Amino acid sequence: MATQVLDPHPPGPAPQEPPDQRTYARTRATRLLSAGAYLHPGYRRSVIRELLYRRFRVVAPSYGYDAVSVLAHALAARRLRRIQWAVAAGVDFVVVLLLSNSVLNPAVGVVLLFWVPWAAAYLRRIVTLHVLMTRLREDGPDGGFDGACPSHARLTDALARKIDHEQAGRSGIVFYGGYRPFVGAGLPLRDWSNAQLLLGAPKTRIMARKSADGSPPDLDTIERKEVAAFDVHEITSEVAARLAADLRDETRPDERIDGLTVEQRRYTTAIRTNDRTTGAGWSELPSVDDLPDIHWREDYDAAREYLCVRVGSWDEELVTSIFVGFDLKGNTLHTEFYTYVLGPLVADFHLVDQLPAAVDGRLAARVAWDMFTAAVRWWVSLSLWPLLLVPERFLPSWAARWTRPWRVRRARQAAAALLLSDRTTDTSEFRLGRYVNRWRNCGALASVRELATSETYHHFFQQSDAVKYMQIVERRLLENIRAFLDEHDVDLVEHDRAQNNILMGDDNSQNFYGGQQSNFGYNYQPSSGGSSGKAGA
């Protein structure tokens, strides 16, 4: 895949080439994440670290964004910062040489030593504003964002193809490296499971309702049909096809869910080992053909298949994902249902849509003044750094205001570090872990999209839409499972009872926002306005 050539910091707008065929290159989520690379240095470092320096790690699946574009803009933003410091350090070095040789007046030299770094930082800020106003605006003077990304020597064609291939999940396998297999999907919203005994349907409806004396029928005395045999692959494929038809392909345009995606994916770990005793190099990750044809093996390297139903709304800024798994054991159908939500991006990333249309003289003067006042605040805050060790509730209001930005940034960094941590401790008696074959966890721990998820919803309807799409898919899923079982002559009494309990739990859960409700084997964990996701790094 060729990477588009686009200079990120020219003096004026430049034409942009349309990107290659990357599915989510033009989405709102991609644009805001790219803007966040210029706005948040911590997030920029996280993107570069995960996608460039840790390229041995598999990229997490994409949920409505393009990681190639985000990495390209992160590298461009870092290049701007490096140019700033290189210019400031180079010019100051020359000034020091001139002062040491008595070529430059000492007073002028001291002024230059302080003014040059300030001027370099000022120019970088002006260029960043220009990029955000022109290239990353939804509608800019030169057409706005169209998915093109800056060129960079570190973003090679091979790396771009790797990222695009892995985040698209074209192989059908998702390699995860942490505890949760559904990496990249956000935070859990709700889950339930159900086990249904596959009894044959009664031959007559009357016998199924009651016996001769009016008492409930005995299951052993009911004459039943023979269940038409089916396997896990058959029910998974049939339910996937019916969900796509009911919600997107065969419904009216005004009722269609255009952002619906229905896929079947396998989730497995990605551990590469290096056996030094045999001289073998690092082992390769398995492909679909390498996996044993055993459904839901029970071991650490097992690959389990789930039906992934994804709804991208709000132009892919809000993504609701439902993972459905089926298993057949002991003439019993076991169904698992997991819902994950990617909430909106952090509020600061949306600043790109609120900037003026262009940089004029008034804005340039205001930037200069703000940089001066920011320098004053920085020196004051530096003198108050011991207050960061004091809990905020014990500080006076003025001190809490000064230290709050640093506390928030530190909390985000801690959350990101915890999310990306994959270290294990060797507690054996002789620390025998030092002698085992070297291994490397190559599975995805988190996506760059998850690291930029807001702590709160920005709009009331975003929270309601996340629940809405979950309930719509859940209701259609239960109905399609029922239709499939009915076609295979399975008794539906037990399914209907479980379905009523699940749907009744949906209704009751609306009264438990901010808490947790458990009922009939499922766990509902709604996200209130204050805890909807991880903060950005």
NORRA-V344023 format. One record per residue. RES is the residue in three letters. PSI is psi as a letter, one per 20 degrees, with the letter a starting at -180 (999 if undefined). Layout:
res/psi
RES/PSI
RES/PSI
//
This chain:
res/psi
MET/p
ALA/p
THR/p
GLN/q
VAL/p
LEU/o
ASP/p
PRO/i
HIS/m
PRO/r
PRO/h
GLY/r
PRO/q
ALA/q
PRO/q
GLN/q
GLU/q
PRO/q
PRO/r
ASP/a
GLN/m
ARG/p
THR/g
TYR/k
ALA/h
ARG/j
THR/r
ARG/h
ALA/g
THR/g
ARG/g
LEU/h
LEU/h
SER/h
ALA/h
GLY/h
ALA/h
TYR/h
LEU/h
HIS/o
PRO/h
GLY/g
TYR/h
ARG/g
ARG/h
SER/g
VAL/g
ILE/h
ARG/g
GLU/h
LEU/h
LEU/g
TYR/h
ARG/l
ARG/i
PHE/h
ARG/q
VAL/p
VAL/p
ALA/q
PRO/q
SER/p
TYR/m
GLY/j
TYR/r
ASP/o
ALA/h
VAL/g
SER/g
VAL/g
LEU/h
ALA/g
HIS/h
ALA/g
LEU/h
ALA/g
ALA/h
ARG/h
ARG/h
LEU/g
ARG/g
ARG/h
ILE/g
GLN/g
TRP/h
ALA/g
VAL/g
ALA/g
ALA/h
GLY/g
VAL/g
ASP/h
PHE/g
VAL/g
VAL/g
VAL/g
LEU/g
LEU/h
LEU/g
SER/h
ASN/j
SER/k
VAL/h
LEU/q
ASN/p
PRO/g
ALA/g
VAL/h
GLY/g
VAL/g
VAL/g
LEU/h
LEU/h
PHE/h
TRP/h
VAL/g
PRO/h
TRP/g
ALA/h
ALA/g
ALA/h
TYR/g
LEU/h
ARG/h
ARG/h
ILE/g
VAL/g
THR/g
LEU/h
HIS/g
VAL/g
LEU/h
MET/h
THR/g
ARG/h
LEU/j
ARG/q
GLU/g
ASP/o
GLY/r
PRO/h
ASP/k
GLY/i
GLY/a
PHE/p
ASP/j
GLY/i
ALA/q
CYS/q
PRO/q
SER/q
HIS/q
ALA/h
ARG/h
LEU/n
THR/r
ASP/h
ALA/g
LEU/g
ALA/g
ARG/h
LYS/g
ILE/g
ASP/g
HIS/g
GLU/h
GLN/h
ALA/i
GLY/k
ARG/h
SER/i
GLY/j
ILE/p
VAL/p
PHE/o
TYR/q
GLY/i
GLY/b
TYR/h
ARG/p
PRO/h
PHE/l
VAL/q
GLY/i
ALA/i
GLY/b
LEU/q
PRO/p
LEU/g
ARG/q
ASP/q
TRP/r
SER/q
ASN/p
ALA/p
GLN/p
LEU/p
LEU/n
LEU/q
GLY/q
ALA/q
PRO/q
LYS/h
THR/q
ARG/h
ILE/g
MET/h
ALA/h
ARG/g
LYS/r
SER/a
ALA/h
ASP/j
GLY/i
SER/r
PRO/q
PRO/q
ASP/p
LEU/h
ASP/h
THR/i
ILE/p
GLU/p
ARG/q
LYS/r
GLU/p
VAL/p
ALA/p
ALA/q
PHE/r
ASP/r
VAL/g
HIS/h
GLU/g
ILE/h
THR/g
SER/h
GLU/g
VAL/h
ALA/g
ALA/h
ARG/h
LEU/g
ALA/h
ALA/g
ASP/h
LEU/i
ARG/g
ASP/h
GLU/k
THR/r
ARG/q
PRO/h
ASP/i
GLU/j
ARG/q
ILE/n
ASP/h
GLY/j
LEU/p
THR/p
VAL/o
GLU/q
GLN/p
ARG/q
ARG/q
TYR/p
THR/r
THR/r
ALA/n
ILE/o
ARG/p
THR/q
ASN/o
ASP/o
ARG/h
THR/h
THR/i
GLY/j
ALA/q
GLY/a
TRP/p
SER/q
GLU/q
LEU/q
PRO/q
SER/r
VAL/h
ASP/h
ASP/i
LEU/p
PRO/q
ASP/l
ILE/p
HIS/p
TRP/m
ARG/q
GLU/m
ASP/r
TYR/h
ASP/j
ALA/q
ALA/o
ARG/p
GLU/p
TYR/q
LEU/p
CYS/o
VAL/o
ARG/p
VAL/o
GLY/o
SER/r
TRP/l
ASP/l
GLU/j
GLU/h
LEU/o
VAL/p
THR/p
SER/p
ILE/p
PHE/p
VAL/p
GLY/q
PHE/q
ASP/q
LEU/o
LYS/p
GLY/l
ASN/k
THR/p
LEU/o
HIS/p
THR/p
GLU/p
PHE/o
TYR/p
THR/p
TYR/q
VAL/p
LEU/o
GLY/a
PRO/r
LEU/r
VAL/q
ALA/h
ASP/h
PHE/h
HIS/i
LEU/h
VAL/h
ASP/i
GLN/j
LEU/q
PRO/r
ALA/h
ALA/r
VAL/o
ASP/a
GLY/h
ARG/g
LEU/h
ALA/g
ALA/h
ARG/h
VAL/g
ALA/g
TRP/g
ASP/h
MET/h
PHE/g
THR/h
ALA/h
ALA/h
VAL/g
ARG/h
TRP/g
TRP/h
VAL/g
SER/h
LEU/h
SER/i
LEU/j
TRP/h
PRO/h
LEU/i
LEU/h
LEU/i
VAL/p
PRO/q
GLU/h
ARG/i
PHE/i
LEU/q
PRO/r
SER/h
TRP/h
ALA/h
ALA/h
ARG/h
TRP/h
THR/i
ARG/g
PRO/h
TRP/h
ARG/g
VAL/g
ARG/g
ARG/h
ALA/h
ARG/g
GLN/h
ALA/g
ALA/g
ALA/g
ALA/h
LEU/h
LEU/h
LEU/j
SER/p
ASP/k
ARG/q
THR/q
THR/p
ASP/o
THR/j
SER/r
GLU/g
PHE/j
ARG/l
LEU/i
GLY/i
ARG/i
TYR/i
VAL/r
ASN/p
ARG/p
TRP/q
ARG/p
ASN/o
CYS/j
GLY/q
ALA/p
LEU/h
ALA/q
SER/q
VAL/h
ARG/g
GLU/h
LEU/i
ALA/k
THR/p
SER/q
GLU/i
THR/q
TYR/q
HIS/i
HIS/q
PHE/h
PHE/i
GLN/g
GLN/g
SER/h
ASP/h
ALA/g
VAL/h
LYS/g
TYR/h
MET/g
GLN/h
ILE/g
VAL/g
GLU/g
ARG/g
ARG/h
LEU/g
LEU/h
GLU/h
ASN/h
ILE/g
ARG/g
ALA/h
PHE/g
LEU/h
ASP/g
GLU/h
HIS/j
ASP/l
VAL/p
ASP/p
LEU/j
VAL/g
GLU/h
HIS/g
ASP/h
ARG/g
ALA/h
GLN/g
ASN/h
ASN/g
ILE/g
LEU/h
MET/h
GLY/h
ASP/g
ASP/g
ASN/h
SER/i
GLN/i
ASN/j
PHE/k
TYR/p
GLY/i
GLY/b
GLN/p
GLN/p
SER/p
ASN/p
PHE/l
GLY/j
TYR/r
ASN/o
TYR/p
GLN/m
PRO/q
SER/o
SER/r
GLY/i
GLY/i
SER/l
SER/i
GLY/r
LYS/q
ALA/r
GLY/q
ALA/999
//
